[in-house]
Amino acid sequence: MVRDMLGLKSSSNVVYSDKMIIYHLLNAGVSRTSVSNVSNTCVDSLSEGTIRYRLRNLDLDMLHQNLNKNLKIHGLKTVHKKHNQFAIDFVNIPYYGKEENSGDTIKTKPKQGTSRFYAYASIYIILRNKRYTLAMKYIRKGETLKDTVDFLINEITTNGFKIKGIFLDREFYTIEIINYLQNRKIPFIIPCVKRGPSGGIRKLLTGKKSYSTNYTMRSKGNEATFQVNVVVKYSKGKYKENGVKYFAYPVYNMDLPIKNIFKEYRNALE
């Protein structure tokens, strides 16, 4: 499967087989390091130049398409299409070099010494505490989070999967995403992001008991009104502090008791 996705079609008598190329790439991926570092640190490994030469004709769009195709093929063999719970995860990978192809990275608030990141999001099904990834979206400059969520949801619904509910990463706590999901009547849970030293969602983080209320988020002339479930936890040394700890989640059509939301969300995405 990986060989086909990468478009490797070398003859059997080459010095470095397709399998060796794949193992090298898997080593870099699993180790969360670069191809160059694997070449420098592993005995008898291929050179970085060899890897780059063999992948010189690799087309990112083709790879993206083939990956999603294979993920769904194997997913359909493993899980049912009945109503299931899904999660959408957002990943930023720091990039420190000079961008070779314009738009391959996105720009965000600086962290880890850079403001440039490779970004992607994936959607996976949650079944018996196991995760089965069904699609991913490589995010380029200019593509919005709504574009990403729309792509991932359409990838699974067009293949017959029924959505019981979706847990989304904190990056998706935006007016645009919340309105999009509510308009499509897709049940969801997203953690609130506390922005600014006061006001906003912070005004709801009070009391000694968990509760549910309605809240309207506003920004730059846009707004979204939604239900917020505020979960009160007594840390007792957990979360690196003592006393009361508040967690707030926009919730839409998810049939979960408030007291269970914190645990369910952590199981889905953390």
VENLIN-V835145 format. One line per field, one symbol per residue. ss: DSSP state (@ for helix, = for strand, . for the rest). psi: psi as a letter, one per 30 degrees, with the letter a starting at -180 (. if undefined). burial: 1 if it has 24 or more other C-alpha atoms within 12 Angstrom, else 0. A space follows every 10 residues. Layout:
ss->???
psi->???
burial->???
This chain:
ss->.@@@@@.... .......@@@ @@@@@@@@@@ @...@@@@@@ @......@@@ @@@@.....@ @@@@@@@@@@ @@@@@@@@.. ..======== ====...... .....===== =..======= =======..= =========. ....@@@@@@ @@@@@@@... .=======.@ @@..@@@@@@ @@@....=== =........@ @@@@...... =========. .========= ====...@@@ ...======= ==.....@@@ @@@@@@@@@.
psi->eeeeefgkhl lfglejleee eeeeeeeeee fhaleeeeef fkkgllleee eeefgfgkke eeeeeeeeee eeeeeffell glklklkkkk kkjkkfakke kkffllkakk lhglgkkkkl klklkjjhgl kjkflljkjl kfkleeeeee eeeeeeefgg kkjelkkklf fgileeeeee eeeghjklkk kkkjklflab ffffillfkk lklkkjkkkh fllkklkkjj kkkjehflgg llakkkkkkk kjgkikkeff eeeeeeeef.
burial->0010110100 0000000110 1111100100 0000100110 0000111000 1001100000 0010011110 1100100010 1001111111 0111100000 0001111000 0000011111 1111110000 1111111111 0000110111 1111111000 1111111111 1111111111 1100011111 1100000000 1001100001 1100101000 0001111111 1110000000 0000111111 1101000100 1101100110
